[in-house]
Amino acid sequence: MMDAELKRASFWIAAFAGIVSVASILFDAVRPIVFPVTILAGGTAVLLFVRMLFSRTYRQGVYAVNREAQGNDPWPGRARKFRDPEWGLFGSRAGSPALLWLRAVFILGPLPIGLLQNWLDPEVLWLWIAGAFVAMELSVMHAALSKPR
């Protein structure tokens, strides 16, 4: 039960981080909250990582997902495409539709942020990265709890 609430809150923190990142580019009034939101999103990413690290269920789930995704191929394993129906960008094993869209936005977002980096504060990029980490960790947690096929 606690994990569901933690994941729900983490999802909204990641979404808020993305919104604040974009809003800070467009509106000067939003820039003072970029740093506190970065601390919030970064702390959430650390909390999720520690949760996965110290949970036997998540550790075993991550190992099972890794074995299933890589098969018997040597490292680095099979190449996965963005269009893969199970493991791709919108793959069924990586989260709910809302999480998949949030993750996709965070994956594709560094391109415009990189193009605008001369005009942006570095904190905006750090906020984007912190939000992306939260979204990725939520996807890993979802995949770890899904049953291997």
DSSP file with accessible surface (Angstrom, degrees, kcal/mol):
  #  RESIDUE AA STRUCTURE BP1 BP2  ACC     N-H-->O    O-->H-N    N-H-->O    O-->H-N    TCO  KAPPA ALPHA  PHI   PSI    X-CA   Y-CA   Z-CA
    1    1 A M     >        0   0  176      0, 0.0     4,-1.6     0, 0.0     5,-0.2   0.000 360.0 360.0 360.0 -43.6    0.0    0.0    0.0
    2    2 A M  H  >  +     0   0  129      1,-0.2     4,-2.7     2,-0.2     5,-0.2   0.887 360.0  56.8 -64.0 -36.8    2.8    2.4    0.9
    3    3 A D  H  > S+     0   0   30      1,-0.2     4,-2.8     2,-0.2    -1,-0.2   0.887 103.8  53.1 -62.0 -38.1    4.5    1.7   -2.4
    4    4 A A  H  > S+     0   0   44      2,-0.2     4,-2.3     1,-0.2    -1,-0.2   0.926 112.1  44.5 -63.5 -43.1    1.4    2.7   -4.4
    5    5 A E  H  X S+     0   0  102     -4,-1.6     4,-2.7     2,-0.2     5,-0.2   0.899 113.6  50.7 -67.5 -39.9    1.3    6.1   -2.5
    6    6 A L  H  X S+     0   0   27     -4,-2.7     4,-2.6     2,-0.2    -2,-0.2   0.923 112.5  46.2 -62.7 -44.5    5.0    6.6   -2.9
    7    7 A K  H  X S+     0   0   50     -4,-2.8     4,-2.4     2,-0.2    -2,-0.2   0.900 112.7  50.0 -66.0 -40.9    4.8    5.9   -6.7
    8    8 A R  H  X S+     0   0  144     -4,-2.3     4,-2.0    -5,-0.2    -2,-0.2   0.947 113.8  44.6 -63.0 -47.6    1.8    8.2   -7.1
    9    9 A A  H  X S+     0   0   52     -4,-2.7     4,-2.2     1,-0.2    -2,-0.2   0.912 113.3  51.5 -63.9 -39.8    3.5   11.0   -5.2
   10   10 A S  H  X S+     0   0    2     -4,-2.6     4,-2.5    -5,-0.2    -1,-0.2   0.887 107.0  53.6 -64.9 -39.1    6.7   10.5   -7.2
   11   11 A F  H  X S+     0   0   39     -4,-2.4     4,-2.5     1,-0.2    -1,-0.2   0.939 110.9  45.7 -59.7 -47.0    4.9   10.5  -10.5
   12   12 A W  H  X S+     0   0  163     -4,-2.0     4,-2.5     1,-0.2    -2,-0.2   0.855 110.8  53.1 -69.2 -31.6    3.3   13.9   -9.6
   13   13 A I  H  X S+     0   0   34     -4,-2.2     4,-2.4     2,-0.2    -1,-0.2   0.924 110.6  47.4 -66.4 -42.8    6.6   15.3   -8.4
   14   14 A A  H  X S+     0   0    0     -4,-2.5     4,-2.1     2,-0.2    -2,-0.2   0.926 113.1  48.2 -63.8 -43.0    8.2   14.3  -11.7
   15   15 A A  H  X S+     0   0   15     -4,-2.5     4,-2.4     1,-0.2    -2,-0.2   0.920 111.7  50.1 -63.4 -41.2    5.4   15.8  -13.7
   16   16 A F  H  X S+     0   0   91     -4,-2.5     4,-2.9     1,-0.2     5,-0.2   0.895 107.8  54.3 -63.9 -38.6    5.7   19.0  -11.6
   17   17 A A  H  X S+     0   0    0     -4,-2.4     4,-2.3     1,-0.2    -1,-0.2   0.917 109.8  47.0 -61.6 -42.7    9.4   19.1  -12.3
   18   18 A G  H  X S+     0   0   11     -4,-2.1     4,-2.2     2,-0.2     5,-0.2   0.917 113.0  48.5 -65.1 -41.6    8.8   19.0  -16.0
   19   19 A I  H  X S+     0   0  111     -4,-2.4     4,-3.0     1,-0.2     5,-0.2   0.932 112.3  47.9 -65.6 -43.3    6.1   21.7  -15.8
   20   20 A V  H  X S+     0   0    5     -4,-2.9     4,-2.5     2,-0.2    -1,-0.2   0.897 109.5  54.8 -65.8 -37.2    8.3   24.0  -13.7
   21   21 A S  H  X S+     0   0    0     -4,-2.3     4,-0.9    -5,-0.2    -1,-0.2   0.951 114.4  38.8 -58.8 -49.9   11.2   23.4  -16.1
   22   22 A V  H >X S+     0   0   71     -4,-2.2     4,-1.5     1,-0.2     3,-0.7   0.920 115.7  52.1 -69.0 -41.5    9.2   24.5  -19.1
   23   23 A A  H 3X S+     0   0   21     -4,-3.0     4,-3.2     1,-0.2     7,-0.3   0.860 104.1  57.5 -64.4 -33.9    7.4   27.3  -17.3
   24   24 A S  H 3< S+     0   0    0     -4,-2.5    -1,-0.2     1,-0.2    -2,-0.2   0.779 104.1  53.3 -69.6 -23.6   10.8   28.7  -16.1
   25   25 A I  H << S+     0   0   46     -4,-0.9    -1,-0.2    -3,-0.7    -2,-0.2   0.890 118.9  34.3 -72.1 -38.4   11.9   29.0  -19.7
   26   26 A L  H  < S+     0   0  116     -4,-1.5     2,-0.5     1,-0.2    -2,-0.2   0.800 121.1  42.2 -88.3 -32.0    8.7   31.0  -20.6
   27   27 A F    >X  -     0   0  124     -4,-3.2     3,-1.2    -5,-0.2     4,-0.5  -0.969  57.5-156.5-127.3 124.8    8.1   33.0  -17.4
   28   28 A D  G >4 S+     0   0  114     -2,-0.5     3,-0.9     1,-0.2    -1,-0.1   0.788  92.3  68.5 -65.2 -27.9   10.6   34.8  -15.3
   29   29 A A  G 34 S+     0   0   90      1,-0.2    -1,-0.2     2,-0.1     4,-0.2   0.737  95.7  55.1 -66.9 -19.9    8.4   34.6  -12.2
   30   30 A V  G X4 S+     0   0   31     -3,-1.2     3,-1.7    -7,-0.3     4,-0.4   0.718  84.3  85.4 -85.3 -20.2    8.8   30.8  -12.0
   31   31 A R  G XX S+     0   0   78     -3,-0.9     3,-1.3    -4,-0.5     4,-0.5   0.801  77.8  63.7 -58.8 -32.8   12.6   30.9  -11.9
   32   32 A P  G 34 S+     0   0  100      0, 0.0    -1,-0.3     0, 0.0     3,-0.2   0.795 103.4  49.4 -64.9 -21.2   12.9   31.4   -8.1
   33   33 A I  G <> S+     0   0   75     -3,-1.7     4,-2.1     1,-0.2     5,-0.2   0.492  86.0  89.2 -94.8   0.3   11.2   28.0   -7.4
   34   34 A V  H <> S+     0   0    5     -3,-1.3     4,-2.3    -4,-0.4    -1,-0.2   0.940  87.9  47.6 -62.3 -46.6   13.4   26.0   -9.8
   35   35 A F  H  X S+     0   0  129     -4,-0.5     4,-2.3     1,-0.2    -1,-0.2   0.941 112.5  47.0 -64.6 -47.7   16.1   25.3   -7.2
   36   36 A P  H  > S+     0   0   74      0, 0.0     4,-2.3     0, 0.0    -1,-0.2   0.906 113.5  49.0 -61.3 -37.1   13.7   24.1   -4.5
   37   37 A V  H  X S+     0   0   11     -4,-2.1     4,-2.9     2,-0.2     5,-0.2   0.874 108.6  54.5 -69.4 -33.3   11.8   21.9   -7.0
   38   38 A T  H  X S+     0   0   21     -4,-2.3     4,-2.9    -5,-0.2     5,-0.2   0.922 108.6  48.3 -63.3 -42.5   15.1   20.5   -8.1
   39   39 A I  H  X S+     0   0  102     -4,-2.3     4,-2.7     2,-0.2    -2,-0.2   0.921 112.7  49.1 -63.1 -42.6   15.9   19.5   -4.5
   40   40 A L  H  X S+     0   0   84     -4,-2.3     4,-2.1     2,-0.2    -2,-0.2   0.943 115.0  42.9 -61.6 -48.6   12.5   17.9   -4.2
   41   41 A A  H  X S+     0   0    0     -4,-2.9     4,-2.4     2,-0.2    -2,-0.2   0.913 115.2  49.5 -67.7 -40.5   12.8   15.9   -7.4
   42   42 A G  H  X S+     0   0   25     -4,-2.9     4,-2.3    -5,-0.2    -2,-0.2   0.912 111.1  49.7 -64.5 -41.1   16.4   14.9   -6.6
   43   43 A G  H  X S+     0   0   41     -4,-2.7     4,-2.6    -5,-0.2    -1,-0.2   0.887 109.9  51.6 -63.7 -37.6   15.4   13.8   -3.1
   44   44 A T  H  X S+     0   0   13     -4,-2.1     4,-2.7     2,-0.2     5,-0.2   0.910 108.3  51.3 -65.0 -41.2   12.6   11.8   -4.6
   45   45 A A  H  X S+     0   0   12     -4,-2.4     4,-2.3     1,-0.2    -2,-0.2   0.924 111.7  47.1 -62.3 -41.7   15.0   10.1   -7.0
   46   46 A V  H  X S+     0   0   93     -4,-2.3     4,-2.8     2,-0.2     5,-0.2   0.925 111.4  51.5 -65.3 -43.4   17.3    9.2   -4.2
   47   47 A L  H  X S+     0   0   93     -4,-2.6     4,-2.5     1,-0.2    -2,-0.2   0.926 111.2  46.9 -59.9 -45.1   14.4    7.9   -2.1
   48   48 A L  H  X S+     0   0    0     -4,-2.7     4,-2.4     2,-0.2    -1,-0.2   0.904 112.2  50.7 -64.3 -40.1   13.2    5.7   -4.9
   49   49 A F  H  X S+     0   0  110     -4,-2.3     4,-2.6    -5,-0.2    -2,-0.2   0.941 112.0  46.3 -63.3 -45.5   16.7    4.4   -5.5
   50   50 A V  H  X S+     0   0   58     -4,-2.8     4,-2.4     1,-0.2    -2,-0.2   0.899 110.4  54.7 -64.2 -38.4   17.2    3.6   -1.9
   51   51 A R  H  X S+     0   0   81     -4,-2.5     4,-0.5    -5,-0.2    -1,-0.2   0.924 112.8  42.0 -59.9 -45.8   13.7    1.9   -1.8
   52   52 A M  H >< S+     0   0   23     -4,-2.4     3,-0.6     1,-0.2     7,-0.3   0.888 113.4  53.9 -68.8 -37.0   14.7   -0.3   -4.7
   53   53 A L  H 3< S+     0   0   80     -4,-2.6    -2,-0.2     1,-0.2    -1,-0.2   0.898 114.9  37.6 -66.2 -40.0   18.1   -1.0   -3.3
   54   54 A F  H 3< S+     0   0  155     -4,-2.4     2,-0.6    -5,-0.2    -1,-0.2   0.379  97.4  91.4 -97.2   5.1   17.0   -2.2    0.1
   55   55 A S    <X  -     0   0   10     -3,-0.6     4,-2.4    -4,-0.5     5,-0.2  -0.886  58.9-158.9-103.0 121.3   13.9   -4.1   -1.1
   56   56 A R  H  > S+     0   0  167     -2,-0.6     4,-2.8     1,-0.2     5,-0.3   0.889  93.3  57.3 -62.9 -37.2   14.4   -7.8   -1.8
   57   57 A T  H  > S+     0   0   86      1,-0.2     4,-2.1     2,-0.2    -1,-0.2   0.932 110.4  42.1 -60.2 -47.3   11.3   -7.8   -4.0
   58   58 A Y  H  > S+     0   0    2     -7,-0.2     4,-2.8     2,-0.2     5,-0.2   0.906 113.9  51.7 -68.7 -41.3   12.5   -5.0   -6.2
   59   59 A R  H  X S+     0   0   96     -4,-2.4     4,-2.3    -7,-0.3    -2,-0.2   0.950 113.4  44.0 -60.1 -47.5   16.1   -6.4   -6.4
   60   60 A Q  H  X S+     0   0  116     -4,-2.8     4,-2.3     1,-0.2    -1,-0.2   0.892 113.8  51.9 -65.2 -37.1   14.8   -9.9   -7.4
   61   61 A G  H  X S+     0   0   11     -4,-2.1     4,-2.7    -5,-0.3    -2,-0.2   0.903 108.9  49.5 -65.1 -40.5   12.4   -8.3   -9.9
   62   62 A V  H  X S+     0   0   54     -4,-2.8     4,-2.6     2,-0.2    -2,-0.2   0.920 111.5  49.1 -65.9 -41.5   15.1   -6.2  -11.5
   63   63 A Y  H  X S+     0   0  135     -4,-2.3     4,-2.5    -5,-0.2    -2,-0.2   0.922 112.4  48.4 -62.4 -42.3   17.3   -9.3  -11.9
   64   64 A A  H  X S+     0   0   21     -4,-2.3     4,-2.4     2,-0.2    -2,-0.2   0.917 112.3  48.2 -65.2 -42.1   14.4  -11.3  -13.4
   65   65 A V  H  X S+     0   0   24     -4,-2.7     4,-3.1     2,-0.2     5,-0.3   0.915 111.0  51.4 -64.4 -40.9   13.6   -8.4  -15.8
   66   66 A N  H  X S+     0   0   90     -4,-2.6     4,-2.6     2,-0.2     5,-0.3   0.932 111.2  47.1 -62.5 -44.9   17.2   -8.2  -16.8
   67   67 A R  H  X S+     0   0  163     -4,-2.5     4,-2.0     1,-0.2    -1,-0.2   0.912 115.7  46.1 -62.1 -41.8   17.4  -12.0  -17.5
   68   68 A E  H  < S+     0   0   45     -4,-2.4    -2,-0.2    -5,-0.2    -1,-0.2   0.913 116.1  43.6 -68.3 -42.3   14.2  -11.8  -19.5
   69   69 A A  H  < S+     0   0   10     -4,-3.1     9,-0.2    -5,-0.2    -2,-0.2   0.886 122.9  36.1 -72.0 -37.6   15.2   -8.7  -21.5
   70   70 A Q  H >< S-     0   0   48     -4,-2.6     3,-1.4    -5,-0.3     8,-0.3   0.749  85.3-172.1 -89.0 -26.5   18.7   -9.8  -22.2
   71   71 A G  T 3<  -     0   0   26     -4,-2.0    -1,-0.2    -5,-0.3    -2,-0.1  -0.376  62.8 -38.3  67.2-145.3   18.2  -13.6  -22.6
   72   72 A N  T 3  S+     0   0  170     -4,-0.1    -1,-0.2    -2,-0.1     5,-0.1   0.267 101.1 125.9 -97.2  10.7   21.4  -15.5  -23.0
   73   73 A D    <   -     0   0   73     -3,-1.4     5,-0.1     1,-0.1    -3,-0.0  -0.409  65.5-110.9 -68.8 145.3   23.1  -12.9  -25.0
   74   74 A P    >   -     0   0  107      0, 0.0     3,-2.5     0, 0.0    -1,-0.1  -0.287  63.3 -37.1 -70.0 165.2   26.5  -11.7  -23.8
   75   75 A W  T 3  S+     0   0  235      1,-0.4    -5,-0.0     2,-0.0     3,-0.0  -0.285 131.4  26.6 -59.6 138.0   26.8   -8.1  -22.5
   76   76 A P  T 3  S-     0   0   87      0, 0.0    -1,-0.4     0, 0.0     2,-0.1  -0.936  99.7-158.2 -88.5  10.3   25.4   -5.6  -23.5
   77   77 A G    <   -     0   0   20     -3,-2.5    -7,-0.1    -5,-0.1     2,-0.1  -0.308  41.7 -11.8  86.3-169.9   22.7   -8.0  -24.7
   78   78 A R  S    S-     0   0  105     -8,-0.3     2,-0.3    -9,-0.2    -7,-0.0  -0.398  70.3-115.4 -68.3 141.9   20.2   -7.6  -27.4
   79   79 A A        -     0   0   98     -2,-0.1     2,-0.4    -9,-0.0    -1,-0.1  -0.580  29.6-149.5 -75.8 135.4   19.7   -4.1  -28.8
   80   80 A R        -     0   0   84     -2,-0.3     2,-0.2     7,-0.1   -11,-0.0  -0.886   4.8-143.3-108.1 139.6   16.2   -2.8  -28.1
   81   81 A K    >   -     0   0  162     -2,-0.4     3,-1.6     1,-0.1     6,-0.1  -0.659  23.7-117.0 -98.1 158.0   14.4   -0.4  -30.4
   82   82 A F  T 3  S+     0   0  132      1,-0.3     7,-1.6    -2,-0.2     8,-0.7   0.794 115.9  54.6 -61.7 -25.5   12.2    2.5  -29.3
   83   83 A R  T 3  S+     0   0  233      5,-0.2    -1,-0.3     6,-0.1     5,-0.1   0.427  72.9 130.5 -90.5   0.9    9.3    0.7  -31.1
   84   84 A D    <>  -     0   0   35     -3,-1.6     4,-1.7     1,-0.2     6,-0.2  -0.358  57.2-140.1 -56.5 126.9    9.7   -2.6  -29.2
   85   85 A P  T  4 S+     0   0  104      0, 0.0     7,-2.6     0, 0.0    -1,-0.2   0.763  95.6  28.4 -67.0 -23.1    6.1   -3.4  -28.0
   86   86 A E  T  4 S+     0   0   54      5,-0.3     7,-1.6     6,-0.2     8,-0.2   0.829 137.0  18.4-100.9 -43.3    7.4   -4.7  -24.6
   87   87 A W  T  4 S+     0   0   48      5,-0.1    -3,-0.1     4,-0.1    -7,-0.1   0.413  99.7 101.8-114.2   0.9   10.6   -2.9  -23.8
   88   88 A G  S >< S-     0   0    5     -4,-1.7     3,-1.8    -5,-0.1    -6,-0.2   0.094  94.0 -73.3 -76.8-167.0   10.5    0.2  -26.1
   89   89 A L  T 3  S+     0   0   17     -7,-1.6    -6,-0.1     1,-0.3    15,-0.1   0.882 137.4  25.0 -58.5 -41.0    9.6    3.8  -25.4
   90   90 A F  T 3  S+     0   0   92     -8,-0.7    -1,-0.3    -6,-0.2    -2,-0.1  -0.095  93.7 154.9-113.2  34.3    5.9    2.9  -25.0
   91   91 A G    X   -     0   0    0     -3,-1.8     3,-1.5     1,-0.1    -5,-0.3  -0.290  51.0-126.8 -67.4 147.1    6.5   -0.7  -24.1
   92   92 A S  T 3  S+     0   0   62     -7,-2.6     3,-0.5     1,-0.3    -6,-0.2   0.705 105.8  57.7 -67.7 -19.0    3.8   -2.5  -22.1
   93   93 A R  T 3  S+     0   0    3     -7,-1.6    -1,-0.3     1,-0.2    53,-0.2   0.464  94.3  67.2 -91.2  -0.8    6.3   -3.7  -19.5
   94   94 A A  S <  S-     0   0    8     -3,-1.5     2,-0.2     1,-0.3    48,-0.2   0.352 106.6 -69.3-108.2   5.7    7.5   -0.2  -18.5
   95   95 A G        -     0   0    8     -3,-0.5    -1,-0.3    -4,-0.2    44,-0.1  -0.781  64.0 -38.8 141.5 179.1    4.5    1.4  -16.9
   96   96 A S     >  -     0   0   59     -2,-0.2     4,-2.7     1,-0.1     5,-0.2  -0.281  62.9-101.9 -72.2 162.9    1.1    2.8  -17.1
   97   97 A P  H  > S+     0   0   98      0, 0.0     4,-2.2     0, 0.0     5,-0.2   0.897 123.6  52.0 -56.0 -38.9    0.2    5.0  -20.2
   98   98 A A  H  > S+     0   0   55      1,-0.2     4,-2.3     2,-0.2     5,-0.2   0.928 111.4  46.3 -64.5 -42.6    0.6    8.2  -18.1
   99   99 A L  H  > S+     0   0   12      1,-0.2     4,-2.9     2,-0.2     5,-0.2   0.896 110.2  54.1 -66.1 -38.2    4.0    7.1  -16.9
  100  100 A L  H  X S+     0   0   14     -4,-2.7     4,-2.3     1,-0.2    -1,-0.2   0.910 110.4  46.1 -63.5 -40.9    5.0    6.1  -20.5
  101  101 A W  H  X S+     0   0  164     -4,-2.2     4,-2.3    -5,-0.2    -1,-0.2   0.916 113.2  49.3 -67.5 -41.6    4.1    9.6  -21.8
  102  102 A L  H  X S+     0   0   25     -4,-2.3     4,-2.3     1,-0.2    -2,-0.2   0.939 112.6  47.7 -62.6 -44.2    5.9   11.3  -19.0
  103  103 A R  H  X S+     0   0   25     -4,-2.9     4,-2.3     1,-0.2    -2,-0.2   0.908 110.0  52.7 -63.3 -40.7    9.0    9.2  -19.5
  104  104 A A  H  X S+     0   0    4     -4,-2.3     4,-2.5    -5,-0.2    -1,-0.2   0.913 108.5  50.0 -62.7 -41.6    8.8    9.9  -23.3
  105  105 A V  H  X S+     0   0   78     -4,-2.3     4,-1.6     1,-0.2    -1,-0.2   0.929 112.2  47.7 -62.7 -43.4    8.7   13.7  -22.7
  106  106 A F  H  < S+     0   0    4     -4,-2.3    -1,-0.2     1,-0.2    -2,-0.2   0.848 112.4  49.4 -67.9 -32.5   11.7   13.5  -20.4
  107  107 A I  H  < S+     0   0   56     -4,-2.3    -1,-0.2     1,-0.2    -2,-0.2   0.906 118.2  38.2 -71.3 -40.2   13.7   11.3  -22.8
  108  108 A L  H >< S+     0   0  106     -4,-2.5     3,-0.8    -5,-0.2    -2,-0.2   0.653 100.7  79.0 -85.7 -14.0   13.0   13.6  -25.8
  109  109 A G  T 3X S+     0   0    9     -4,-1.6     4,-2.0     1,-0.2     5,-0.2   0.780  74.0  71.0 -68.9 -31.4   13.3   16.9  -23.8
  110  110 A P  H 3> S+     0   0   60      0, 0.0     4,-3.0     0, 0.0    -1,-0.2   0.807  89.3  66.2 -60.7 -23.8   17.1   17.3  -23.5
  111  111 A L  H <> S+     0   0  127     -3,-0.8     4,-2.1     2,-0.2     5,-0.2   0.981 107.6  35.8 -62.5 -55.5   17.2   18.1  -27.3
  112  112 A P  H  > S+     0   0   65      0, 0.0     4,-1.7     0, 0.0    -1,-0.2   0.906 118.6  52.1 -66.3 -34.2   15.4   21.4  -27.0
  113  113 A I  H  < S+     0   0   10     -4,-2.0     4,-0.3     1,-0.2    -2,-0.2   0.911 109.0  50.9 -66.0 -38.2   16.9   22.2  -23.6
  114  114 A G  H >< S+     0   0   32     -4,-3.0     3,-0.9    -5,-0.2     4,-0.2   0.885 109.3  50.4 -64.1 -37.5   20.4   21.5  -25.1
  115  115 A L  H 3< S+     0   0  122     -4,-2.1     3,-0.3     1,-0.2    -1,-0.2   0.817 116.1  42.2 -69.3 -28.5   19.6   23.9  -28.0
  116  116 A L  T >X S+     0   0   69     -4,-1.7     3,-1.8    -5,-0.2     4,-1.0   0.299  80.5 110.5 -98.2   8.7   18.5   26.6  -25.5
  117  117 A Q  T <4 S+     0   0  123     -3,-0.9     3,-0.2    -4,-0.3    -1,-0.2   0.770  70.7  60.1 -62.6 -25.7   21.3   26.0  -23.0
  118  118 A N  T 34 S+     0   0  136     -3,-0.3    -1,-0.3    -4,-0.2    -2,-0.1   0.759 113.5  37.8 -71.3 -21.5   23.0   29.4  -23.8
  119  119 A W  T <4 S+     0   0  189     -3,-1.8     2,-0.3     2,-0.1    -1,-0.2   0.500 107.3  78.4-104.5  -8.8   19.8   31.2  -22.8
  120  120 A L  S  < S-     0   0   23     -4,-1.0   -95,-0.1    -3,-0.2   -96,-0.0  -0.691  81.8-111.1-102.8 155.5   18.8   29.0  -19.8
  121  121 A D    >>  -     0   0   72     -2,-0.3     3,-1.3     1,-0.1     4,-0.8  -0.562  29.7-121.8 -73.9 146.7   20.0   28.8  -16.3
  122  122 A P  H 3> S+     0   0   84      0, 0.0     4,-2.0     0, 0.0     3,-0.2   0.792 108.7  70.7 -61.6 -24.8   21.9   25.5  -15.6
  123  123 A E  H 3> S+     0   0   82      1,-0.2     4,-2.4     2,-0.2     5,-0.2   0.825  90.5  59.5 -62.1 -30.7   19.3   24.8  -12.8
  124  124 A V  H <> S+     0   0    2     -3,-1.3     4,-2.3     2,-0.2    -1,-0.2   0.931 106.0  47.2 -64.0 -42.8   16.6   24.2  -15.4
  125  125 A L  H  X S+     0   0   60     -4,-0.8     4,-2.5     1,-0.2    -2,-0.2   0.919 111.8  50.3 -64.2 -41.6   18.7   21.4  -16.9
  126  126 A W  H  X S+     0   0  155     -4,-2.0     4,-2.4     1,-0.2    -1,-0.2   0.883 109.9  50.9 -65.2 -37.3   19.3   19.9  -13.5
  127  127 A L  H  X S+     0   0    0     -4,-2.4     4,-2.4     2,-0.2    -1,-0.2   0.920 110.0  49.8 -64.3 -42.6   15.6   20.0  -12.7
  128  128 A W  H  X S+     0   0   13     -4,-2.3     4,-2.3     1,-0.2    -2,-0.2   0.924 111.5  48.7 -61.3 -43.2   14.9   18.3  -16.0
  129  129 A I  H  X S+     0   0   57     -4,-2.5     4,-2.4     2,-0.2    -2,-0.2   0.912 110.2  50.8 -65.0 -41.9   17.4   15.6  -15.2
  130  130 A A  H  X S+     0   0   11     -4,-2.4     4,-2.0     1,-0.2    -1,-0.2   0.927 111.5  47.9 -62.8 -43.3   16.1   15.0  -11.7
  131  131 A G  H  X S+     0   0    0     -4,-2.4     4,-2.3     1,-0.2    -1,-0.2   0.897 110.4  52.5 -63.1 -38.8   12.5   14.7  -13.1
  132  132 A A  H  X S+     0   0   19     -4,-2.3     4,-2.7     1,-0.2    -2,-0.2   0.901 106.9  52.6 -64.9 -40.3   13.8   12.2  -15.7
  133  133 A F  H  X S+     0   0  122     -4,-2.4     4,-2.6     2,-0.2     5,-0.2   0.915 108.7  50.0 -61.2 -42.0   15.5   10.1  -13.1
  134  134 A V  H  X S+     0   0    0     -4,-2.0     4,-2.3     1,-0.2    -2,-0.2   0.945 111.9  47.9 -62.5 -45.0   12.3    9.9  -11.1
  135  135 A A  H  X S+     0   0    0     -4,-2.3     4,-1.8     1,-0.2    -2,-0.2   0.912 112.8  48.6 -63.0 -41.2   10.3    8.8  -14.2
  136  136 A M  H  X S+     0   0   62     -4,-2.7     4,-2.4     2,-0.2    -1,-0.2   0.914 110.8  50.2 -65.7 -42.3   13.0    6.2  -15.1
  137  137 A E  H  X S+     0   0   23     -4,-2.6     4,-2.7     1,-0.2    -1,-0.2   0.886 107.8  53.4 -66.3 -35.3   13.0    4.8  -11.6
  138  138 A L  H  X S+     0   0    7     -4,-2.3     4,-2.3    -5,-0.2    -1,-0.2   0.898 109.1  49.9 -63.7 -37.9    9.2    4.5  -11.6
  139  139 A S  H  X S+     0   0    6     -4,-1.8     4,-2.6     2,-0.2    -2,-0.2   0.909 110.6  49.0 -65.9 -40.9    9.5    2.5  -14.9
  140  140 A V  H  X S+     0   0   65     -4,-2.4     4,-2.6     2,-0.2    -2,-0.2   0.922 111.0  50.3 -64.1 -42.0   12.1    0.2  -13.4
  141  141 A M  H  X S+     0   0    0     -4,-2.7     4,-1.5     1,-0.2    -2,-0.2   0.912 111.4  48.7 -62.9 -41.0    9.9   -0.3  -10.3
  142  142 A H  H  X S+     0   0   70     -4,-2.3     4,-1.0     1,-0.2     3,-0.2   0.935 113.0  46.6 -64.1 -45.8    6.9   -1.1  -12.5
  143  143 A A  H  < S+     0   0   10     -4,-2.6     3,-0.5     1,-0.2    -2,-0.2   0.890 109.4  55.3 -64.9 -36.8    8.9   -3.6  -14.7
  144  144 A A  H  < S+     0   0    9     -4,-2.6    -1,-0.2     1,-0.2    -2,-0.2   0.834 110.7  44.7 -66.9 -30.0   10.4   -5.2  -11.5
  145  145 A L  H  < S+     0   0   68     -4,-1.5    -1,-0.2    -3,-0.2    -2,-0.2   0.595  93.5  96.7 -90.1 -11.1    6.9   -5.9  -10.1
  146  146 A S  S  < S-     0   0   31     -4,-1.0   -53,-0.0    -3,-0.5   -81,-0.0  -0.510  85.5-105.6 -77.4 149.0    5.5   -7.2  -13.4
  147  147 A K        -     0   0  168     -2,-0.2    -1,-0.1     1,-0.1    -2,-0.1  -0.525  33.0-115.8 -76.0 133.7    5.4  -10.9  -13.8
  148  148 A P              0   0   78      0, 0.0    -1,-0.1     0, 0.0   -83,-0.1  -0.388 360.0 360.0 -64.6 147.8    8.0  -12.3  -16.2
  149  149 A R              0   0  188     -2,-0.0     0, 0.0     0, 0.0     0, 0.0  -0.627 360.0 360.0 -98.5 360.0    6.5  -14.0  -19.2
